[in-house]
Amino acid sequence: MNVINGVHSKSVFADDRYMAVGSFNWFSASRSGKYANIETSLIYVGELEKESKTQLDFLNSRSCNTNKQPVT
């Protein structure tokens, strides 16, 4: 887990071909009741090697990871 200052976004990368980016809290989102939010995520499919490297470099530059391990 990495904390990224000033970013309310979650990113998932798979095989340099799939990328999901969005604000949805997959594990802790309130899905009903007065605290439910409208969240969005986008899924990209295709050759994403350059885009995913750019995104990971940006996230690593802002990371507050206590383990000092880069996002991979």
N, C-alpha and C positions, 0 to 999 in steps of 0.2 A: 504494500500500500504506500503510495506517495501522496503527500499533500502538495498541491500546486497553488501558490498564492494567487488570489484574485480570479480564479477560474472556477465556474460552476458548470462543469461539463465532465462527462465520462466518455472515455474512448476505449474501444475494443478493436484490436487488429488481429487478423488471422491470415497467415500464408501470403502476405503481400498482395492479397487479392480482395479481401473483405475488410471493411472498416465501418464501425458503428460509432456515431458521435451524437451525444444528446445530453439533456439535463435530467433525465429520468433516474431516480434513485432505485435501482433494480431490487435491492434487498430491503429497503426501509421506507418505501413510498407509501403514503396514505392514499388508498385507492377509493375511499368512500368517506362520507361524512363531511363535516365542515372544514376539515383540514386537507381535503383532496385538492390536488393541483392538476392543471392541464400541463403535461410534460410532453416534450417532443424528442425524437431521435431520428437521425437520418442514417440509412445504410447505403454504403457505396460498394459497388461490385465492379471489378475490373483490375487492370494493372495499376497498383497503388504504391509501388516501391518508393518512388520519389516523394509522393504526398505523405506516406506514413513516416518516412525518415524526417521530413521537414517538421511534421507534427511532433514526433518523439524528441527531436532536437529542441524544439520550443518548450515542451513540457519539462525536459531535463534541465533547461536553463532556469526554470522557475521552481524546481522541486525543493521541498523541505524534507526530503527523505532522511530520516535519522540513521538509516543503515548506510548512507552514502553510496547506494547502488543506483546506477542509471535505470531509467524506465526502458524495458526491452520488449 
